[in-house]
């Protein structure tokens, strides 16, 4: 139910959390982890409902469709897709609470997680291209690690039941 309600509670995020819970030995630790995570989930759902504004609802589908474009910027979307002045479209920041670059990076990392969950380490170059990091897997690894705290290879290992 939670995974269908908010961006930050996707099925993949839920899976990651369940993997973390599975590593815990005592029921008290599981209870504490769930109680710690619950406010975050509720808050994410609340934020998601509040922040579905005009620009986000127009921009997000376009970004998701063109995620592989390494040159995707709010300015380009404003001028070539929405046909608006980029200053007017900066309302996006007010609606979402963060900069477009963070929004784009978050979507790219989320898509990368989905692709990595169905992949292996040899395909990291392909995944980097698929999420708009061009032919620069090193940059992809850097933004992935900054966002998740682990490299794409370590993430693959974790998702596949490794430690």
C-alpha positions as CSV (number, residue, x, y, z in Angstrom):
1,X,0.0,0.0,0.0
2,X,2.7,2.5,1.0
3,X,4.8,1.8,-2.2
4,X,1.9,2.9,-4.4
5,X,1.3,6.1,-2.5
6,X,4.6,8.1,-2.8
7,X,7.7,8.4,-4.9
8,X,10.0,7.7,-2.0
9,X,8.1,4.5,-1.1
10,X,8.5,2.7,-4.4
11,X,8.4,-1.1,-4.4
12,X,12.2,-1.0,-4.7
13,X,12.5,1.2,-1.6
14,X,10.2,-1.2,0.3
15,X,12.3,-4.2,-0.8
16,X,15.5,-2.4,0.4
17,X,13.9,-1.8,3.7
18,X,12.7,-5.4,4.0
19,X,16.2,-6.6,3.2
20,X,17.5,-4.4,6.1
21,X,14.8,-5.8,8.4
22,X,15.8,-9.3,7.4
23,X,19.4,-8.6,8.6
24,X,18.1,-7.9,12.1
25,X,18.4,-10.6,14.7
26,X,16.0,-9.6,17.4
27,X,12.3,-8.7,17.2
28,X,13.0,-5.6,19.4
29,X,15.4,-4.3,16.7
30,X,12.8,-5.0,13.9
31,X,10.1,-3.1,15.9
32,X,12.5,-0.2,16.5
33,X,13.4,-0.1,12.8
34,X,9.8,-0.1,11.7
35,X,8.8,2.6,14.2
36,X,11.8,4.7,13.0
37,X,10.8,4.3,9.3
38,X,7.0,4.8,9.8
39,X,7.1,8.6,10.2
40,X,9.3,8.9,7.1
41,X,6.8,6.9,5.1
42,X,3.8,8.9,6.3
43,X,5.7,12.2,5.7
44,X,6.7,11.1,2.2
45,X,3.1,10.3,1.4
46,X,2.0,13.6,2.8
47,X,4.6,15.5,0.8
48,X,3.8,13.6,-2.4
49,X,0.2,14.6,-2.1
50,X,0.9,18.2,-1.4
51,X,3.6,18.7,-4.0
52,X,1.7,17.4,-7.1
53,X,1.5,20.9,-8.6
54,X,0.9,22.2,-12.1
55,X,4.5,22.2,-13.3
56,X,5.5,18.9,-11.7
57,X,2.6,17.2,-13.3
58,X,3.6,18.5,-16.7
59,X,7.3,18.1,-16.3
60,X,7.7,14.7,-14.6
61,X,6.1,12.6,-17.4
62,X,8.3,14.3,-20.0
63,X,11.5,13.8,-17.9
64,X,10.7,10.1,-17.3
65,X,10.2,9.7,-21.1
66,X,13.5,11.4,-21.9
67,X,15.6,10.3,-18.9
68,X,18.3,8.9,-21.1
69,X,19.0,12.4,-22.6
70,X,22.2,13.6,-20.9
71,X,21.5,17.2,-21.8
72,X,18.0,17.4,-20.1
73,X,17.6,20.7,-18.2
74,X,14.7,22.7,-16.9
75,X,15.7,25.5,-19.3
76,X,15.5,23.1,-22.3
77,X,12.2,21.7,-21.1
78,X,10.8,25.3,-20.6
79,X,11.9,26.5,-24.0
80,X,11.3,23.5,-26.2
81,X,8.5,21.5,-24.5
82,X,6.4,24.0,-22.4
83,X,7.2,27.0,-24.6
84,X,7.6,29.2,-21.5
85,X,10.2,31.5,-20.1
86,X,12.5,29.5,-17.8
87,X,12.0,32.1,-15.0
88,X,8.2,31.3,-14.9
89,X,8.9,27.6,-14.8
90,X,11.1,28.0,-11.8
91,X,7.8,27.7,-9.9
92,X,8.7,24.0,-10.1
93,X,11.1,24.6,-7.2
94,X,8.4,26.1,-5.1
95,X,6.0,23.2,-5.9
96,X,8.5,20.5,-5.2
97,X,10.8,22.0,-2.5
98,X,14.0,21.2,-4.3
99,X,16.0,22.2,-7.4
100,X,15.3,20.6,-10.8
101,X,18.8,19.1,-10.8
102,X,18.0,17.2,-7.6
103,X,14.7,16.1,-9.0
104,X,16.3,14.8,-12.1
105,X,19.2,13.1,-10.3
106,X,16.7,11.4,-7.9
107,X,14.6,10.1,-10.9
108,X,17.8,8.9,-12.6
109,X,19.0,7.0,-9.5
110,X,15.5,5.5,-8.9
111,X,15.4,4.3,-12.5
112,X,19.0,3.0,-12.2
113,X,18.0,1.0,-9.1
114,X,15.2,-0.6,-11.0
115,X,17.5,-1.5,-13.9
116,X,20.2,-2.7,-11.6
117,X,17.8,-5.0,-9.8
118,X,17.2,-6.8,-13.1
119,X,20.8,-6.7,-14.2
120,X,24.4,-7.4,-13.3
121,X,27.7,-5.5,-12.9
122,X,28.7,-6.0,-16.6
123,X,25.8,-3.8,-17.7
124,X,26.6,-0.7,-15.6
125,X,27.7,1.1,-18.8
126,X,24.4,0.4,-20.5
127,X,22.5,1.5,-17.4
128,X,24.5,4.7,-17.2
129,X,23.5,5.6,-20.7
130,X,19.9,4.6,-20.1
131,X,19.6,7.1,-17.2
132,X,21.2,10.0,-19.0
133,X,24.8,9.7,-17.8
134,X,26.0,9.3,-21.4
135,X,29.1,7.3,-21.9
136,X,30.4,8.2,-18.4
137,X,29.9,5.3,-16.1
138,X,32.3,6.9,-13.6
139,X,30.0,9.9,-13.2
140,X,27.0,7.6,-13.0
141,X,28.8,5.6,-10.2
142,X,29.6,8.9,-8.3
143,X,26.0,10.2,-8.4
144,X,24.6,6.7,-7.5
145,X,27.0,6.4,-4.6
146,X,26.3,9.9,-3.4
147,X,22.6,9.2,-3.4
148,X,22.5,5.6,-2.1
149,X,25.7,5.3,-0.1
150,X,26.9,2.4,-2.2
151,X,28.3,1.7,-5.7
152,X,26.1,0.3,-8.4
153,X,28.0,-3.1,-8.1
154,X,27.4,-3.2,-4.3
155,X,23.8,-2.3,-4.8
156,X,23.4,-5.3,-7.3
157,X,25.0,-7.5,-4.7
158,X,22.7,-6.3,-1.9
159,X,19.5,-6.6,-4.0
160,X,20.5,-10.2,-5.0
161,X,20.8,-11.2,-1.3
162,X,24.5,-10.4,-0.7
163,X,25.8,-8.3,2.1
